[in-house]
Amino acid sequence: MTRRWGLMGGVVAVGLLAAACGARTVGTGGGSGTIRPGGMLRLGTGSGIDSMNPFVAFNQDAYSTFEYIYPFLVQYDTKTLAFVGDFATKWETSADGRTWTFHTRPGARWSDGQALTARDAAWTFRTIVRFGKGPTTNFIQDFTHIESIVTPDANTLVITYRTPVAVVLSNLQQVPILPQHVWSTYATGNGMQLKTTPNVPANGHALVGGGPFYLDQYKKNEIALFKANPYYYGHKPYIDGFGLEYFTNDDAMIIALKTGQLDAIESVPSTSVATLRSAGVTVYVGPGLEFHDFIINSNPKKTTNPELRNPLVRKAFEYAIDREAIVKTAWLGYSQPGTTIVPPGTSRWHDGGIRALPFDLDKANQLLDQAGYPKGSNGIRGANGHPMQYTVIFPHGETGAGSRAFTIIQNDFRQIGVKLIQRVMDDSAAFAAITSPGNTGYLDFDLAMWDWVPLEDPDFILSVMQCNQYGAWSDSGYCDPAYDRMYMQQAAAVDPKQRLAIVYAMQRKLFDDRPYIVINYQDIIDGWNKNWAGFVESNQSLFNPLSKESLTRVHQV
């Protein structure tokens, strides 16, 4: 899921969080100091929640929020990356691999006190399948080959597939279970209310959830306040709740952490690591999954600027991107050069045999000459009767290191006769511009820069390149039936070696087709004040959609 959707906000809401702090001292913290239960964790982010509706949300903070306010059947063990239970306590598969039986927690309740059962899960999943070609498109890839979803009793969920599927657990780990008694109202007619409901607290009523926290207050582009759910079926959080506050200004966020107005921030800017450490703030740096990419419109039906579909042009563009300089200058070394959309952090799934083209402006110029696009008197090449001048859609969340990366690329592209114009936009507007006209067109934009935070299993990030993701996850307009067939094959390949070979072939195809030029893989950098402990870090930061563990274990010391 994408991370950096920078939302409007500042330091105005810090006071809303400050009043809730304070706790008593009991017990010990298992090596992390004395646990002081209670209090509100004040968490700052340069990202944010683009929507609280799971059928609309696109960015990382939204999905991390869903992890903490909704049940999921399974979650990841953040240390081993094995699947462990969440709402499901155990599961088994049939001998033919087609039927999966999940046993859910008895006696569970939603935050409003109503019963939470396997029937809520079945209703959620069936609703996604029912409206999969419409409002629930962003989850439909998680239910490929589904034959039936039934509940023999309140604590048993049985899912049967038409063929054995290799990615059942990784798919189900991504899907929040919604309260049927709330959401069934929207699943009528064509189901479009599923996508139009804001799903936020209203009229003094908190949002109904079933995770360790529920959403109590929400001001879009400012702050979200969460309280501990007294009915939660799992490990009760040590904290009373947490607040997620949004910053568009990195300096303001860093100052808030240093002065104690915030307790922690996710995704510390690389330029702030040294200053935070010198101020006594704990800074965690580790390998991450996030990658940044240069996006080339790949819709085969786009008629304007057809030269961008020329493989020679795309190859020349890659030769003109100086990944080493970007890593060193834009990210100050807190990243590594990129190659494929499956990051090295996924371990064996990353094809390390794929090598990025080296930075070579001479080679880039040769390829553009070969393509028949000569330079004009002003140094800018002409193609198909117009100058090779393109607007690069640039979401606000990419500013900072991303803007520095753009400047490097812009200067080098000028050396090959291509002029790039940065167009910084609100993040929602940027996605609308990419998908226009009509949010499914992909006909108007030429180039963009953005980022992705994939999951440990490659299925999700590979799925976003399918033709059926127009208007859902696609941000490139890439559509190739041959690729779609490969995607379906890897999802059904239960032999690990066979699946790995297909995943490698898919990476190679995308690398050669270049809907994305992957620029770099970014490190995880988080920071927190030393009166807090217990955060569980991962390759998706301390606030992530992998597991409920981090914010149920964090505590004051």
C-alpha positions as CSV (number, residue, x, y, z in Angstrom):
1,M,0.0,0.0,0.0
2,T,1.2,3.5,-0.7
3,R,2.6,5.4,2.2
4,R,3.3,9.1,1.5
5,W,0.0,10.8,1.0
6,G,1.0,14.1,2.7
7,L,-2.2,15.6,4.3
8,M,-2.9,19.1,5.4
9,G,-2.2,19.7,9.1
10,G,0.3,21.2,11.5
11,V,0.8,21.5,15.2
12,V,-2.6,22.9,16.1
13,A,-3.9,19.5,17.4
14,V,-1.0,18.7,19.7
15,G,-3.0,20.0,22.6
16,L,-5.8,17.6,22.0
17,L,-3.4,14.8,22.7
18,A,-1.4,16.2,25.6
19,A,-4.2,16.2,28.2
20,A,-4.6,12.5,28.2
21,C,-1.1,11.5,29.4
22,G,-0.2,10.2,32.8
23,A,-0.2,6.7,34.3
24,R,0.6,4.7,37.4
25,T,3.7,2.4,37.9
26,V,3.3,-1.4,38.1
27,G,5.4,-4.4,37.1
28,T,8.5,-4.5,34.9
29,G,8.9,-4.2,31.2
30,G,10.9,-7.3,30.4
31,G,14.2,-5.5,29.8
32,S,12.6,-2.3,28.6
33,G,12.1,-0.6,32.0
34,T,9.1,-0.4,34.3
35,I,5.8,-0.5,32.5
36,R,3.5,2.4,33.3
37,P,0.1,1.4,31.9
38,G,-2.3,4.0,30.6
39,G,-1.8,7.3,28.9
40,M,-2.2,8.4,25.3
41,L,0.6,7.8,22.7
42,R,1.0,10.9,20.5
43,L,2.2,9.7,17.1
44,G,3.2,12.1,14.3
45,T,3.1,11.2,10.6
46,G,4.0,13.0,7.4
47,S,1.6,10.5,5.7
48,G,-2.0,10.2,6.8
49,I,-5.3,8.6,6.3
50,D,-6.7,9.4,2.8
51,S,-10.1,7.6,3.7
52,M,-11.5,5.6,6.5
53,N,-13.5,3.6,4.0
54,P,-11.6,0.3,3.3
55,F,-13.1,0.2,-0.2
56,V,-11.7,3.6,-1.0
57,A,-8.5,3.9,1.0
58,F,-5.2,3.8,-0.8
59,N,-2.4,4.8,1.6
60,Q,-0.3,3.1,4.2
61,D,-1.6,4.9,7.3
62,A,-5.2,4.0,6.4
63,Y,-4.4,0.3,6.2
64,S,-2.3,0.5,9.4
65,T,-5.4,2.0,11.0
66,F,-7.6,-0.7,9.8
67,E,-5.2,-3.3,11.3
68,Y,-5.8,-1.8,14.7
69,I,-9.6,-1.1,14.6
70,Y,-10.8,-4.2,12.7
71,P,-10.4,-7.9,13.1
72,F,-8.4,-9.8,10.5
73,L,-8.4,-13.6,10.3
74,V,-4.6,-13.8,10.5
75,Q,-1.6,-11.5,11.0
76,Y,2.1,-11.7,10.6
77,D,4.6,-12.6,13.3
78,T,6.8,-9.5,12.8
79,K,10.0,-11.5,13.8
80,T,9.6,-14.6,11.6
81,L,7.1,-13.3,9.1
82,A,5.1,-16.5,9.6
83,F,1.3,-16.2,9.7
84,V,-0.2,-16.4,13.2
85,G,-3.8,-16.1,14.4
86,D,-5.7,-12.9,14.9
87,F,-9.5,-13.4,14.9
88,A,-8.9,-16.9,13.8
89,T,-7.2,-19.1,16.4
90,K,-6.3,-22.0,14.1
91,W,-7.1,-23.3,10.6
92,E,-6.7,-26.4,8.5
93,T,-6.9,-27.3,4.8
94,S,-8.4,-30.3,3.1
95,A,-6.3,-33.0,1.5
96,D,-6.9,-31.6,-2.0
97,G,-5.9,-28.1,-0.9
98,R,-9.2,-26.5,-2.0
99,T,-11.0,-26.1,1.3
100,W,-9.8,-23.9,4.2
101,T,-11.5,-24.1,7.6
102,F,-10.9,-21.3,10.1
103,H,-11.9,-21.4,13.8
104,T,-12.6,-18.0,15.2
105,R,-12.6,-16.7,18.8
106,P,-15.7,-17.6,20.7
107,G,-17.4,-14.9,22.8
108,A,-15.9,-12.0,20.8
109,R,-17.7,-8.7,20.6
110,W,-17.6,-5.5,18.6
111,S,-16.8,-2.2,20.4
112,D,-20.5,-1.5,20.6
113,G,-21.0,-4.7,22.6
114,Q,-22.7,-6.7,19.8
115,A,-21.5,-10.3,19.0
116,L,-18.5,-10.6,16.6
117,T,-18.6,-14.0,14.9
118,A,-17.4,-15.9,11.9
119,R,-20.6,-14.8,10.2
120,D,-19.2,-11.2,10.1
121,A,-16.2,-12.5,8.2
122,A,-18.3,-14.5,5.8
123,W,-20.6,-11.6,5.1
124,T,-17.6,-9.3,4.5
125,F,-15.9,-11.7,2.1
126,R,-19.1,-12.6,0.2
127,T,-19.9,-8.9,-0.2
128,I,-16.5,-8.3,-1.7
129,V,-17.0,-11.1,-4.2
130,R,-20.6,-9.9,-4.9
131,F,-19.5,-6.4,-5.8
132,G,-16.0,-7.3,-7.1
133,K,-16.5,-5.6,-10.5
134,G,-17.7,-2.4,-8.9
135,P,-17.2,-0.8,-5.5
136,T,-15.1,-3.6,-3.9
137,T,-12.6,-3.9,-6.8
138,N,-9.6,-3.1,-4.6
139,F,-10.1,-6.3,-2.6
140,I,-11.3,-8.7,-5.3
141,Q,-7.9,-10.0,-6.2
142,D,-7.8,-11.5,-2.7
143,F,-10.6,-13.8,-3.6
144,T,-9.4,-15.2,-6.9
145,H,-10.8,-18.7,-7.6
146,I,-13.4,-18.5,-4.8
147,E,-16.2,-21.1,-5.0
148,S,-18.0,-20.7,-1.7
149,I,-17.9,-19.1,1.7
150,V,-20.0,-20.7,4.5
151,T,-20.3,-20.7,8.3
152,P,-21.4,-24.0,9.8
153,D,-21.6,-22.3,13.1
154,A,-20.8,-18.9,14.7
155,N,-17.1,-19.8,15.3
156,T,-16.3,-21.7,12.0
157,L,-15.6,-20.2,8.6
158,V,-15.1,-22.5,5.6
159,I,-13.8,-21.1,2.3
160,T,-13.7,-23.4,-0.7
161,Y,-11.7,-22.6,-3.9
162,R,-12.2,-24.0,-7.4
163,T,-8.5,-24.9,-7.5
164,P,-5.8,-25.0,-4.9
165,V,-4.5,-21.4,-4.2
166,A,-1.0,-20.6,-3.0
167,V,-1.7,-17.2,-1.5
168,V,-4.7,-17.8,0.8
169,L,-3.2,-16.6,4.0
170,S,-1.4,-13.6,2.5
171,N,-4.6,-12.5,0.8
172,L,-6.8,-12.9,3.8
173,Q,-4.3,-11.0,6.0
174,Q,-5.1,-7.9,3.9
175,V,-8.9,-7.9,4.3
176,P,-10.5,-6.2,7.4
177,I,-13.6,-7.9,8.7
178,L,-16.4,-5.4,8.9
179,P,-19.4,-5.4,11.3
180,Q,-22.3,-6.8,9.3
181,H,-24.9,-5.0,11.5
182,V,-23.4,-1.7,10.4
183,W,-22.3,-2.3,6.8
184,S,-25.2,-4.4,5.5
185,T,-27.2,-1.2,5.1
186,Y,-24.8,-0.1,2.3
187,A,-24.7,-3.5,0.5
188,T,-27.9,-2.9,-1.5
189,G,-28.6,-2.3,-5.1
190,N,-25.4,-1.8,-7.0
191,G,-23.5,-1.5,-3.7
192,M,-22.1,1.9,-4.4
193,Q,-22.9,3.0,-0.9
194,L,-20.1,0.7,0.2
195,K,-17.7,3.1,-1.5
196,T,-19.5,6.4,-0.7
197,T,-20.0,6.1,3.0
198,P,-17.2,8.1,4.9
199,N,-17.1,5.5,7.7
200,V,-16.1,8.1,10.4
201,P,-17.5,8.9,13.9
202,A,-20.6,10.9,13.6
203,N,-23.3,12.5,15.9
204,G,-21.2,11.7,19.0
205,H,-20.9,8.0,18.2
206,A,-17.5,6.3,17.8
207,L,-16.8,4.1,14.8
208,V,-17.7,0.5,15.5
209,G,-14.7,-1.7,15.4
210,G,-13.4,-5.0,16.7
211,G,-9.6,-4.5,17.1
212,P,-7.6,-3.4,20.1
213,F,-8.7,0.3,19.5
214,Y,-11.7,2.0,18.1
215,L,-11.8,5.4,16.4
216,D,-13.4,7.9,18.7
217,Q,-12.7,11.3,16.9
218,Y,-11.6,12.1,13.4
219,K,-10.8,15.4,11.7
220,K,-9.7,14.7,8.1
221,N,-6.3,16.2,7.4
222,E,-5.7,17.0,11.1
223,I,-6.0,14.2,13.7
224,A,-7.5,10.8,14.5
225,L,-8.0,9.8,18.2
226,F,-8.3,6.2,19.1
227,K,-9.4,4.6,22.4
228,A,-8.7,1.2,23.8
229,N,-11.5,-1.2,23.0
230,P,-12.7,-2.8,26.3
231,Y,-14.2,-5.8,24.3
232,Y,-11.1,-6.6,22.4
233,Y,-10.5,-10.4,22.1
234,G,-6.7,-10.3,22.2
235,H,-3.9,-8.9,24.2
236,K,-5.2,-5.7,25.8
237,P,-3.1,-2.6,25.0
238,Y,-1.1,-1.1,27.8
239,I,-2.0,2.4,26.6
240,D,-5.5,4.0,27.0
241,G,-5.3,5.0,23.3
242,F,-3.3,6.9,20.8
243,G,-3.6,9.9,18.5
244,L,-2.3,10.1,14.9
245,E,-1.5,13.7,13.9
246,Y,-0.7,14.8,10.4
247,F,2.1,17.2,9.4
248,T,2.9,18.7,6.0
249,N,6.0,20.2,7.3
250,D,8.8,17.9,8.4
251,D,10.6,20.5,10.5
252,A,7.4,21.2,12.5
253,M,7.0,17.5,13.2
254,I,10.6,17.1,14.3
255,I,10.4,20.1,16.6
256,A,7.2,18.6,18.1
257,L,9.0,15.4,18.9
258,K,12.1,17.1,20.3
259,T,10.1,19.3,22.6
260,G,7.9,16.5,23.9
261,Q,4.7,17.6,22.1
262,L,4.8,14.2,20.3
263,D,5.9,10.9,21.7
264,A,6.9,9.2,18.4
265,I,6.9,9.7,14.7
266,E,6.9,7.2,11.9
267,S,9.1,7.7,8.8
268,V,11.6,10.1,10.1
269,P,13.1,12.2,7.3
270,S,16.7,11.2,6.6
271,T,17.8,14.8,7.1
272,S,16.7,14.6,10.7
273,V,18.4,11.4,12.0
274,A,21.4,13.2,13.3
275,T,19.6,16.0,15.0
276,L,17.1,13.6,16.7
277,R,19.9,11.4,18.0
278,S,21.8,14.4,19.4
279,A,18.6,15.4,21.2
280,G,18.4,12.0,23.0
281,V,15.6,10.6,20.8
282,T,15.7,6.9,20.1
283,V,16.0,6.5,16.3
284,Y,15.5,3.1,14.7
285,V,16.9,2.4,11.2
286,G,16.3,-0.8,9.4
287,P,15.7,-2.3,6.0
288,G,12.2,-1.6,4.6
289,L,9.9,-2.5,1.7
290,E,9.1,0.9,0.4
291,F,10.3,1.8,-3.1
292,H,10.1,4.9,-5.1
293,D,9.4,4.8,-8.8
294,F,9.3,6.9,-12.0
295,I,6.0,6.1,-13.6
296,I,5.5,6.1,-17.4
297,N,1.9,6.0,-18.7
298,S,1.5,2.5,-20.1
299,N,-2.1,2.5,-21.2
300,P,-2.0,1.0,-24.7
301,K,-5.1,3.1,-25.7
302,K,-3.4,6.4,-25.0
303,T,-3.0,8.4,-28.2
304,T,-1.1,11.5,-27.1
305,N,2.7,11.5,-26.9
306,P,3.0,8.0,-28.3
307,E,6.8,8.2,-28.2
308,L,6.5,7.4,-24.5
309,R,5.4,3.9,-25.4
310,N,8.6,3.4,-27.5
311,P,10.8,0.8,-25.7
312,L,13.9,2.8,-26.8
313,V,12.6,5.9,-25.1
314,R,11.9,4.0,-21.9
315,K,15.3,2.4,-21.9
316,A,16.9,5.8,-22.5
317,F,15.0,7.2,-19.5
318,E,16.4,4.5,-17.3
319,Y,20.0,5.2,-18.5
320,A,19.4,8.8,-17.6
321,I,18.4,8.2,-13.9
322,D,21.4,8.3,-11.6
323,R,20.3,6.0,-8.8
324,E,23.5,6.3,-6.9
325,A,23.4,10.1,-6.8
326,I,19.7,9.9,-5.7
327,V,20.5,7.5,-2.8
328,K,23.5,9.6,-1.7
329,T,22.0,13.1,-2.1
330,A,18.3,12.8,-1.8
331,W,18.2,10.0,0.9
332,L,21.6,10.7,2.5
333,G,22.4,7.0,2.1
334,Y,19.3,5.7,3.9
335,S,18.2,3.6,0.9
336,Q,19.6,1.5,-1.9
337,P,19.3,1.6,-5.6
338,G,16.2,-0.1,-7.0
339,T,15.5,-2.7,-9.7
340,T,12.2,-4.5,-9.5
341,I,8.8,-3.9,-7.8
342,V,9.4,-6.9,-5.5
343,P,11.9,-5.4,-2.9
344,P,14.9,-7.3,-1.4
345,G,13.1,-7.0,1.9
346,T,10.8,-9.8,0.7
347,S,13.8,-12.2,0.8
348,R,13.7,-15.0,-1.7
349,W,10.9,-13.3,-3.7
350,H,13.2,-10.6,-5.0
351,D,15.0,-11.5,-8.2
352,G,18.5,-10.4,-7.4
353,G,19.6,-11.4,-10.9
354,I,17.9,-8.4,-12.5
355,R,20.4,-5.6,-12.8
356,A,19.4,-2.0,-13.2
357,L,20.8,-0.2,-16.3
358,P,23.8,1.9,-15.3
359,F,23.7,5.7,-15.4
360,D,25.0,6.6,-18.8
361,L,23.9,9.8,-20.5
362,D,25.8,9.0,-23.7
363,K,23.9,5.7,-24.1
364,A,20.6,7.5,-23.4
365,N,21.3,10.1,-26.1
366,Q,22.3,7.3,-28.5
367,L,19.0,5.5,-28.0
368,L,17.0,8.7,-28.5
369,D,18.9,9.4,-31.7
370,Q,18.2,5.9,-32.8
371,A,14.5,6.4,-32.1
372,G,14.5,9.3,-34.5
373,Y,13.9,12.2,-32.1
374,P,16.6,14.9,-32.9
375,K,17.5,17.8,-30.7
376,G,16.3,21.3,-31.6
377,S,18.2,24.5,-31.4
378,N,17.2,24.9,-27.7
379,G,18.6,21.4,-26.9
380,I,15.1,19.8,-26.5
381,R,14.3,16.9,-28.8
382,G,11.2,16.8,-31.0
383,A,8.9,13.8,-31.3
384,N,5.8,13.4,-33.4
385,G,5.6,17.1,-34.1
386,H,6.1,18.4,-30.5
387,P,8.9,19.0,-28.1
388,M,9.8,16.2,-25.7
389,Q,8.5,18.2,-22.8
390,Y,6.4,16.4,-20.1
391,T,4.6,17.2,-16.9
392,V,5.5,14.9,-14.0
393,I,2.6,14.4,-11.6
394,F,4.1,14.7,-8.2
395,P,1.9,14.0,-5.1
396,H,2.6,16.2,-2.1
397,G,3.6,13.1,0.0
398,E,6.7,12.7,-2.2
399,T,8.1,16.1,-1.4
400,G,11.3,16.3,0.6
401,A,13.7,13.6,-0.4
402,G,11.4,12.9,-3.4
403,S,11.7,16.5,-4.6
404,R,15.5,16.3,-4.3
405,A,15.4,13.1,-6.4
406,F,13.2,14.8,-9.0
407,T,15.7,17.7,-9.3
408,I,18.5,15.3,-10.0
409,I,16.4,13.5,-12.7
410,Q,15.2,16.7,-14.2
411,N,18.8,18.0,-14.6
412,D,20.0,14.8,-16.2
413,F,17.0,14.5,-18.5
414,R,17.8,18.0,-19.8
415,Q,21.2,16.6,-20.9
416,I,19.4,14.1,-23.1
417,G,17.1,16.6,-24.6
418,V,14.0,16.0,-22.5
419,K,12.4,18.7,-20.4
420,L,10.5,17.6,-17.2
421,I,8.1,19.9,-15.3
422,Q,7.2,19.0,-11.8
423,R,3.5,19.4,-10.9
424,V,3.1,19.1,-7.1
425,M,-0.5,18.2,-6.3
426,D,-2.7,17.2,-3.4
427,D,-2.3,13.4,-3.2
428,S,-5.9,12.6,-3.9
429,A,-5.9,15.1,-6.8
430,A,-2.7,13.4,-8.1
431,F,-4.3,10.0,-8.3
432,A,-7.4,11.6,-9.9
433,A,-5.1,13.1,-12.5
434,I,-3.4,9.8,-13.2
435,T,-6.6,7.9,-13.7
436,S,-8.5,10.6,-15.6
437,P,-10.8,10.9,-17.4
438,G,-13.5,9.3,-15.3
439,N,-11.1,7.7,-12.7
440,T,-10.6,4.8,-15.1
441,G,-9.2,6.4,-18.2
442,Y,-5.4,6.7,-17.8
443,L,-5.4,8.8,-21.0
444,D,-4.3,12.3,-19.8
445,F,-1.1,12.0,-17.8
446,D,2.4,11.2,-19.2
447,L,4.8,10.8,-16.3
448,A,4.5,10.6,-12.5
449,M,6.6,9.9,-9.4
450,W,5.3,8.0,-6.4
451,D,6.0,5.2,-4.0
452,W,4.7,1.8,-2.9
453,V,5.0,-0.2,0.3
454,P,4.4,-3.8,-0.7
455,L,3.7,-6.7,1.5
456,E,6.1,-9.6,2.4
457,D,4.3,-11.9,-0.1
458,P,4.7,-10.5,-3.6
459,D,1.1,-11.3,-4.7
460,F,-0.3,-7.8,-3.8
461,I,2.3,-5.7,-5.5
462,L,2.2,-7.9,-8.6
463,S,-1.6,-7.7,-8.6
464,V,-1.6,-3.9,-9.0
465,M,-0.3,-4.2,-12.6
466,Q,-3.3,-6.2,-13.8
467,C,-5.8,-4.8,-16.3
468,N,-8.6,-5.2,-13.8
469,Q,-7.0,-2.7,-11.5
470,Y,-8.0,0.3,-13.6
471,G,-9.7,2.7,-11.2
472,A,-8.5,0.7,-8.2
473,W,-4.8,0.1,-7.5
474,S,-3.3,0.9,-10.9
475,D,-1.3,4.1,-11.1
476,S,0.3,3.4,-14.5
477,G,-2.4,2.2,-16.8
478,Y,-0.3,-0.9,-17.6
479,C,-2.4,-3.6,-19.2
480,D,-1.1,-6.8,-20.8
481,P,-3.2,-10.0,-21.0
482,A,0.0,-12.1,-21.0
483,Y,1.0,-10.6,-17.7
484,D,-2.5,-11.2,-16.3
485,R,-2.2,-14.8,-17.2
486,M,1.1,-15.0,-15.4
487,Y,-0.5,-13.4,-12.3
488,M,-3.2,-16.0,-12.2
489,Q,-0.6,-18.8,-12.6
490,Q,1.5,-17.7,-9.7
491,A,-1.5,-17.4,-7.4
492,A,-2.5,-21.0,-8.1
493,A,1.1,-22.4,-8.1
494,V,1.1,-24.4,-4.8
495,D,4.6,-25.8,-5.6
496,P,6.9,-23.1,-4.0
497,K,9.6,-23.6,-6.7
498,Q,7.1,-23.3,-9.5
499,R,5.6,-20.1,-8.0
500,L,9.0,-18.5,-7.4
501,A,9.9,-19.1,-11.1
502,I,6.7,-17.4,-12.2
503,V,7.2,-14.5,-9.8
504,Y,10.7,-14.0,-11.2
505,A,9.4,-14.1,-14.8
506,M,6.8,-11.4,-13.9
507,Q,9.5,-9.2,-12.4
508,R,11.6,-9.5,-15.5
509,K,8.6,-8.7,-17.8
510,L,7.8,-5.5,-15.8
511,F,11.4,-4.6,-15.7
512,D,11.7,-4.9,-19.5
513,D,8.3,-3.2,-20.2
514,R,9.1,-0.3,-17.8
515,P,5.7,0.9,-16.7
516,Y,7.8,1.8,-13.6
517,I,11.5,2.6,-13.4
518,V,12.2,1.6,-9.8
519,I,14.5,4.2,-8.3
520,N,15.4,3.1,-4.8
521,Y,14.4,1.0,-1.8
522,Q,14.0,3.2,1.3
523,D,15.1,2.3,4.8
524,I,12.6,2.4,7.7
525,I,13.5,5.3,10.1
526,D,11.3,5.8,13.1
527,G,11.9,7.8,16.3
528,W,10.5,8.0,19.8
529,N,11.2,9.7,23.1
530,K,13.0,7.6,25.7
531,N,10.1,7.6,28.2
532,W,8.4,5.1,25.8
533,A,9.3,1.5,25.0
534,G,7.8,-1.7,23.6
535,F,7.4,-0.6,20.0
536,V,7.7,-3.6,17.7
537,E,9.5,-2.6,14.6
538,S,9.1,-4.2,11.2
539,N,10.1,-3.6,7.6
540,Q,7.0,-1.4,7.4
541,S,7.7,0.8,10.5
542,L,6.3,0.8,14.0
543,F,2.8,1.6,12.7
544,N,2.0,-0.9,10.0
545,P,-0.7,-3.1,8.5
546,L,1.1,-6.4,9.3
547,S,0.3,-7.0,12.9
548,K,-1.5,-5.6,15.9
549,E,1.6,-6.2,18.1
550,S,3.4,-2.8,18.1
551,L,0.7,-0.6,19.6
552,T,-0.7,-3.2,22.0
553,R,2.8,-3.7,23.4
554,V,4.0,-0.1,23.6
555,H,4.0,1.5,27.0
556,Q,5.4,4.4,29.1
557,V,8.4,3.7,31.3
